[in-house]
Amino acid sequence: MLQVEKEHKRTTLISSKKEDLVNQIMHLEHNNNVLHDTINQQVENYKMMEKNIIKKLQERIASAEKVIVKESCDKLDEIANDTAEAFISAYQDAIEIIKETS
């Protein structure tokens, strides 16, 4: 855990005992290490979040593509069926007209 140390003036540090200075340096080193660990962990967390977000977006895109393609195919099938039915109906009408005129 980060230990907050107060700032020291130059004169205070110069007049400090060697042992106090060593302790200060050790605290600073510890704080620096903890800070690096925290930053590294945050980077890992963001990478995981990014992967999860990308995965969810890819799933949504795939789902949307299926819906769009399916709806388009269904509409094309409907148009093809309507066209075929209209053609058959026109063909049958033509046959009836030919029979009537013969």
C-alpha positions in Angstrom: 0.0 0.0 0.0 1.2 3.5 -0.8 2.6 5.3 2.2 2.2 9.1 1.9 5.4 10.9 3.0 5.5 14.6 3.6 7.8 16.7 1.5 11.1 17.7 3.2 13.0 20.9 2.6 16.6 20.6 1.5 17.9 22.0 4.9 15.9 19.4 6.7 17.4 16.6 4.6 20.9 17.9 5.0 20.6 18.0 8.7 19.0 14.6 8.9 20.8 11.6 10.2 22.1 9.0 7.7 19.7 6.4 9.2 16.7 8.8 8.6 17.8 9.4 5.1 18.1 5.7 4.4 14.6 5.1 5.8 13.3 7.9 3.6 14.9 6.4 0.5 13.5 2.9 1.4 10.0 4.4 1.7 10.4 6.1 -1.6 11.6 2.9 -3.2 8.7 1.0 -1.7 6.2 3.6 -2.9 7.7 3.6 -6.4 7.5 -0.2 -6.5 3.9 -0.2 -5.4 3.1 2.5 -7.9 4.6 0.5 -10.7 2.7 -2.6 -9.6 -0.5 -0.7 -9.5 0.0 0.8 -12.9 0.9 -2.7 -14.3 -2.3 -4.1 -12.8 -4.3 -1.3 -14.3 -2.8 -2.0 -17.7 -3.8 -5.7 -17.4 -7.3 -4.8 -16.2 -7.7 -2.4 -19.2 -6.5 -5.1 -21.6 -9.0 -7.6 -20.2 -11.8 -5.0 -20.4 -10.8 -4.2 -24.0 -10.9 -7.9 -24.9 -14.3 -8.3 -23.3 -15.7 -5.2 -25.1 -14.3 -6.3 -28.5 -15.8 -9.8 -27.9 -19.2 -8.4 -27.1 -19.1 -6.0 -30.1 -18.1 -8.9 -32.4 -21.0 -11.0 -31.1 -23.4 -8.1 -31.6 -22.1 -7.5 -35.1 -22.4 -11.2 -36.0 -25.9 -11.2 -34.6 -26.8 -8.1 -36.6 -25.3 -9.6 -39.7 -27.5 -12.7 -39.3 -30.6 -10.6 -38.9 -29.8 -8.3 -41.8 -28.9 -11.2 -44.1 -31.9 -13.3 -43.0 -34.3 -10.5 -43.5 -32.8 -9.7 -46.9 -33.0 -13.4 -47.9 -36.6 -13.6 -46.6 -37.5 -10.5 -48.6 -35.9 -11.9 -51.7 -37.7 -15.2 -51.3 -41.0 -13.3 -50.9 -40.3 -11.3 -54.1 -39.3 -14.5 -56.0 -42.4 -16.3 -54.8 -44.6 -13.4 -55.7 -43.0 -13.1 -59.1 -43.3 -16.8 -59.7 -47.0 -16.8 -58.7 -47.6 -13.8 -60.9 -45.9 -15.5 -63.8 -47.8 -18.7 -63.3 -51.1 -16.8 -63.1 -50.3 -14.8 -66.2 -49.3 -18.1 -68.0 -52.6 -19.7 -67.0 -54.6 -16.7 -68.1 -52.8 -16.8 -71.4 -53.7 -20.5 -71.8 -57.4 -19.7 -71.1 -57.4 -16.9 -73.6 -55.8 -19.1 -76.2 -58.4 -21.8 -75.5 -61.3 -19.3 -75.8 -60.0 -17.9 -79.1 -59.4 -21.3 -80.6 
